[in-house]
Amino acid sequence: MAAKKKTRFGAKDLHGIIAPMTTPFTRKGEVDEAAFRKQVQFLIDAGVHGLAVGGSTGEGHTLAGEEAARLVRIAMIEAKGRVPVIAGIIVDSTRQAVERAQAVADLGPAALQITPVHYLFRPDDNHMLEHFRTVGRATKVPILIYNVVPWSYLSPSLLIRIMKEVPQVVGVKQSAGDMKLLADLLLGAPRTARILSAVDALMYPSFALGAHGAVAAILTAAPAAQVRLWNLVQAGEHDAARRLHERLLVLWNAMIDDNLPATVKFALSEQGVPGGYPRAPMPAASSRQQRAIARALKKLL
């Protein structure tokens, strides 16, 4: 009998609910791989359409290169070809981005989710474009620009220019609450581009506007509910979708704070998934946050 062909996902497979995984740490700050594996299974069992590893929800800015690559490898092993896996890269130079990209390229991620460089000094538009072009040429893996850094925010015109001029850049994950930018991207992006929302509070209007999907912390905190929301909008059942959106907004309002990865971890733990600790110096979810999240989840689940 012939061996089963290994599933190879690409940019075209990036749609729907793509959950950005947290990185569970032990009390000593080490990666808890067993807890991470359980999270993969929980999210896939909830019906998500993809996983993202090492993003901001995953405290990717705190991960060493070897840790980030190992987590991508584990996610892909545990996913067993059922959903695509995106590898996050949050660094501040083209050299670093190329090194991180090359470290995971052979593992077969569907895409790289890369922030603009953002440490204090912002490159001009031409050099920002060349940053993504260089990383794309180094790996040939599709790239999603993670547009999240307030002082290094990329305009719709620049994002559209990059997508048109850099073949490896296949889309944008639009964050930071800017629905106008999301709408402009959907209006002007190349036809084949993937525009994903990270406007956690407004998943319903994001989907109604035509976003191809989402990669956002709220998806990991309540994956089954977010899959329901996606399905309702795709089916045109907007009254039910709006009612579900309202309950999800209560959860988001309970979670959103400077320690967001920690509040997502608590939401996971409330659903039987070991969340682990955040990596120092980020504080764990406070008692106030825990009470509010637990109440919101009780009404949602």
N, C-alpha and C positions, 0 to 999 in steps of 0.2 A: 504494500500500500504506500502511495506517495506521501511524503511528509506534508503536513498542513502548511500552506504558505503564510509567512509572517505578515500580519497586518501592518501597513505603512501608511500613516495618516499624513496629510498635508494641509495647506491653508484652506482648501475647499471644505475641509471637514470641521472647521472652527465655526460653530454655531450654537445657539441655545445657551444653556446654563453650564458655564465653565467655572467650576468652583476653585478659587484660589486657596490652596491648602495652607493651614498653619504649620509651623514647625514646633512640635512639642519638645521641650527641653526638660532635663532632669533638674533637681534642685541645685546641682553643681554646674549647670549650664551646658551639659553635653546633650547631643541630639538623642532623643528617645526613639529609636528606630521601630521598636515594637508598637508603640503608640501611633507612629506615623503610618505603619502598615494597616492598622485598624481603621484609621481615618480614610485611607483609600477605599477600603471595602465599604465603609459606611456611606461615603459619598456616591459611589457607583450603585450601591443598593438603593439609594434614594432616587436614582434615575438621572443623575447629571449627565451632560453630553460631553464633558471634558474636564480635565484637571490642569491647574497651573501651580507650579512649584517654585518657591524661592522669590515670590513677589513681595510686596509690602506687607500683606497679611501674613505671609510666611517669614517675616523679619529677615528678608533676603539681604538687607543692608548689613546684617550682623554675621552673615555666613562666610566662612572661608571658602575658597574656590573648591577645595576637595569635598567639603561638606555639601555644597550646592550640587556638585556633580553626583555625589552619592545619593542624595535625595531624589534627583531625577531618575537615576538608575532604579532605585527601589520602587518609585511610583510606577515606572513602566513595567517592571516585573510583576507588581501586584495587579496592575490594570489588565495584564494579559491580553492586550490588543482590543479590549472592549471599548475604550474611549481614547481620544488623543490626549497627549500630555504636552503642555507648554513649559519651557524652561525660562525662569526669570533671571534677568541680569540687571543689577543695580550698582553701577560703578561710575567712576568719574574721569575715565580717559579712554581713548580709542584702544590703546594697548591692552588695558585691563579687560575691556569688552571683548576684544578678539580672543584673549586667553580664555575667558570664561566660555565663550561660544565654542571654541575649538575643543574644550574639555568635555562638552556634552554632545557635540555634533554627531559623533559615531553612535551614540545611544539611540538616535532616531526620534528626537522630539518633533512634534508637528510644527512647532514654531519657537522662536526666541522672543520673549517679551522684554524689551529693552527701554529703560528710561533715557531721556536726554541727559547728557552730562550736566551736573547741577551744583558742584561745590563752588559756591560764591561767585565765580566768574563765568558768565555765559558766553559761549562762542557766538559769532555772528551767524546769520542764516546759512551762508555758503559753507562754512566749516561744520555746522551742525549736519548739513546734508552729507558732506564728505565723511563724517563720522559713521553714519549709517551705511553709506556705500562701502566703506572699508571693511566693516564687520560683515556685511553681506558677501563681499567677494571672498572673505577668508573662510567661510563655512558653507555657503550655498543653502543654508537653512532659512526658511521664510522668517521674516521679522515683523513683529507687531510693535509699533512705537507706543510706549506706555506714557501717555501725556498727563502727568500728574504733578510735576514740580512747579509750584507757583511762580518762583523767580526764574524758571527756565521753561516757561509755558510756550508751546509751539502754536502759532496761529493756524486757522484753517487753510489759508493760502500756502503757508510753508509745508504743512502736512500733505496737502494735495500735490504740491510740487515734488516732494520727496517720493511719494507713492508713484508719481508718473516717471520720475527720472531714475529711481533706484529699483530695479526689478525685484530684488529680494524683499523689499518692504511691501508687505501684502495687506497691511491694515493698521488700524489705530485702536488702542484701548483708551477711551476718553473718560477722564476722571475729573475730580475736583468740583463736581456739582454744576458744570456748565452745560446746560441743555441746549443753549443757542449754538455752541460750538458743535455739539453732537448733531444738531439739525443741519448745520452748514456742511459738516463732513458728509453726511448722508446725501446731501444735495449735490456736492461737487466732486466727490471721490470717484476714481475710476470704477467702472461697472463691476469689475471682479474683486474690488477691495472688500475687506471684512472690517466693518465698523462695529466695535463692541463697546457697550456702555459699562462704566464703572461709577455711575451716578446712583449710589446705593439707595438713596431715599426715593428715587424716581424710576424704578425698574418698569413699572406699568407704562408710564408715558414713553419711556425709551423704546419698549417693544412696540407700542402703538405707532410710534414714528417710523418704525421699520429697521431699528437696530438689528444686526444679524445675530446678536446674542449679548452676553454680558460676562465679565470677569470682575466680581465685586465681593467684598467681605460678607455682605448679607447673604449671599448664595451659600456660603459654607456654614453659616450659623443656622440656616433654615433651608436646606437643599430641597427637600420634598415639596415644601410650600412654593419655592421659587420655580420648580419644574411645573407645578400646577398652574402658576401664574403665566408662565411661558405658553403652556398648552392652551389656556383659556384665551389669551390674546390671539394666538395663531388660529383658533377656531372662531374668532369674532365674538366671543362671549364677554363683552366689555362690562356689563353690569356686575357679573360675578368677579371679573378680574379687578374691578375697582374696589369692591368690598374686601377682597383678599389683600390688595395693595394697602388698604387702611390698617389692617392688622400687622402687616409687615413693617409699615412705617412706625408703629408703636415699638416694635422690636428694635428697629434701627435707632430710634431716639434713645432707647435704653442703652444701646451699645456704643454709640459714637462718642469717642473721647480720644485723648492723646495716647491712651494705652489700648487702642482698638484691637490689635492682635490678641491681647489678653482677654478682652471681653468676648471675642469670637471663641477662644479656647474654653471659656466658661460655658458658653452656649452649647458647645460640643459635649462638654462633660455632663450637662443636664440631660443629654440624649444618650448617655451611656458610652460616649467615646472619650477616652482619656485625653484631656487637653494638654496636660503638662504645664510647665512654667514658662513665662516669657524669659528671654535672655536679658540679663542685667545690662543697664539699669532700669529697664521698663518694669513698672509695678504690675502685680497681678490685679485682677478685677477686685474692686472694693466691695465691701458688704452692701453698700447702696446700689452699686451697679448689679451685683448678683441678684438682689431682690427684684429689681426692675426687670432684668432679663428673664428671670424665672417666671414672673407674672405674665410677661408678654408671650413667652413660649407656651405657657399653659393655655392661653386663649387661641394660640395659633395652631398647635399640633393636635 
